[in-house]
Amino acid sequence: MNITYYSSVKMQRQLPIEVAVLKLIYNILSIPKMALEVFSRKSFGERYFSPFISVFGIIILAIVPMIFPTTDRYPFSMWQMIGANMSWYLYLAGFTTMCVLRYLEIRHEPSVFDFAKHSLFDGEHQEWFHKLVLSRFGKLTPRLIDIWVEPGFYFLIGILLVTFQFIFIGIWIILCALCYMLANQISYNQGDHMIMDWIDRLIEAEQFERYFVDNRPTSETKGFKINGRRPVGKKMQQAVAKLATSSTGDLKDKSGQPVDWDWLKKNAFDDEGNPSLNYFNKM
């Protein structure tokens, strides 16, 4: 159904500037997020993992101890700096190795050009993370894992490092874990809005004629309404409704069958209350 008009004039609670700011914050948070996720995830999508950001991050991490020196010996040599920050540079060596491995995976695994993997896929968990962390919990939703469990695991590692006096690297991991959590929260929030947009379009397609032509109250149109004057007379109202629905007619799924609204109401959300994509994959 062609509801472009309705979507363009209906005031939304989420303003474009809010979306832009959230996107900017997400992009910034994604840099420290990468500093951790390369260890526990693999098989990233081609556009998700950025070699440029990886190299940039490695360079920045290599010079951070020089910007915030942990030795009072000055001028200090490179080896003195490495020796005074051994835990930091061990982490950097591991991060560099993981970035190379993730890059090689992208180069050698089937990609988006083979229609085998979404280019923005955020990767799958490594076996060690499944055995060490995820297997210790019961059934977990992807949302719970991405926002709380995985960042929380790294947060605890950071706390332990600080406790054992590896303060420099410990604080860095704590900050990265917090950025990891916030970035994923923003990502899921925007995903919720995207799914709500899809559901709203389905409701609009179902209820447009009922509200516009049949003059049903909003209590019977699932809250759908159009803030505008109707043409005088049923025939003109039906003509407008026909024009609004002329692009696709009755909403149908991939198989060409009409949308099953009763089925949709039961399956729009899964057992945990999260939006389910099962129906929309069928569309």
C-alpha positions, -999 to 999 in steps of 0.1 A, spaced: 0 0 0 12 35 -8 13 53 25 41 77 16 18 107 21 7 95 56 43 88 67 55 121 55 29 143 72 25 123 104 45 139 132 71 114 147 85 113 182 119 104 169 132 135 151 158 133 122 183 152 143 179 126 171 186 98 145 216 117 132 231 122 167 225 86 177 242 75 145 272 97 152 275 85 187 272 49 175 300 54 150 323 69 177 315 41 202 321 15 175 359 22 176 365 12 212 339 -16 207 361 -31 180 390 -32 205 371 -60 223 348 -77 198 376 -90 175 386 -113 204 352 -129 210 336 -128 175 346 -139 140 333 -140 104 323 -103 102 305 -89 73 327 -71 47 314 -36 55 312 -42 93 349 -48 99 370 -18 87 407 -25 80 413 13 80 398 18 114 418 -13 127 451 1 114 443 36 128 434 20 161 466 0 163 487 32 157 468 52 183 470 24 209 508 21 202 514 57 211 490 61 240 516 51 266 539 78 252 511 104 256 504 92 291 538 79 302 539 56 332 576 61 339 593 91 354 625 84 334 626 110 306 636 111 279 626 74 276 635 49 249 610 28 231 621 -3 250 618 14 283 582 24 274 573 -11 263 589 -26 295 569 -2 317 537 -10 299 542 -47 292 505 -56 298 494 -28 274 516 -40 246 507 -76 251 471 -66 246 481 -46 215 499 -76 200 468 -97 206 445 -70 191 467 -67 161 468 -105 156 430 -107 159 425 -79 134 447 -97 109 428 -129 114 394 -111 110 406 -95 78 418 -128 64 384 -144 72 367 -117 52 391 -122 23 387 -160 21 351 -167 33 321 -163 10 310 -127 10 281 -105 1 291 -108 -35 284 -145 -33 250 -137 -16 264 -158 13 267 -132 40 252 -98 49 278 -72 45 270 -56 79 270 -89 98 284 -83 133 300 -117 134 294 -149 154 308 -158 187 340 -178 190 339 -213 204 359 -203 235 333 -176 243 305 -201 240 322 -226 263 335 -201 289 306 -177 291 274 -185 272 272 -221 282 270 -211 318 237 -194 313 203 -207 303 184 -196 272 196 -161 264 182 -138 237 207 -121 213 197 -87 227 206 -98 263 239 -112 251 249 -82 230 240 -55 255 247 -71 289 265 -105 288 293 -99 263 302 -63 275 297 -75 311 323 -102 306 349 -77 294 339 -53 322 347 -79 348 380 -86 331 388 -49 334 379 -49 371 402 -79 377 431 -62 359 427 -30 379 425 -51 411 458 -68 403 474 -34 396 473 -36 358 456 -2 360 463 12 326 450 -17 305 423 -24 330 408 11 328 410 8 290 390 -25 289 364 -11 313 359 20 291 357 -2 259 332 -25 276 309 4 285 312 17 249 304 -18 237 272 -19 258 260 16 247 267 10 210 247 -22 211 219 -5 230 217 22 203 218 -4 176 189 -24 191 169 8 197 172 18 161 163 -18 151 132 -16 172 122 16 154 127 0 120 105 -30 129 79 -6 143 79 12 110 72 -20 92 44 -30 116 29 5 113 28 2 75 10 -31 78 -15 -15 102 -19 15 78 -25 -8 49 -52 -27 68 -70 2 84 -67 30 58 -101 24 41 -118 16 74 -109 50 88 -110 71 57 -141 57 40 -160 38 67 -154 66 93 -145 41 120 -133 55 153 -96 51 162 -106 25 188 -116 2 158 -86 12 136 -58 3 160 -51 39 166 -46 48 129 -59 81 118 -52 108 92 -51 144 103 -68 160 73 -102 168 58 -120 141 38 -136 148 4 -174 152 6 -193 120 -4 -185 83 -2 -176 80 -39 -149 106 -36 -136 91 -4 -134 57 -21 -116 72 -51 -90 87 -28 -87 55 -9 -83 36 -42 -56 60 -53 -38 56 -20 -38 18 -24 -33 17 -61 5 10 -60 1 -25 -46 -36 -31 -39 -42 -54 -10 -10 -61 9 5 -95 0 34 -116 11 62 -131 -12 39 -160 -23 13 -135 -34 -12 -144 -6 -30 -117 13 -15 -107 46 -28 -129 74 -36 -103 101 -46 -128 128 -14 -147 123 6 -115 124 -9 -104 157 2 -137 173 37 -138 157 49 -101 156 67 -108 189 85 -139 202 80 -155 236 105 -130 253 86 -100 239 112 -91 213 101 -83 178 101 -114 156 113 -113 120 97 -146 111 67 -129 95 87 -102 78 110 -127 62 79 -142 47 68 -108 33 
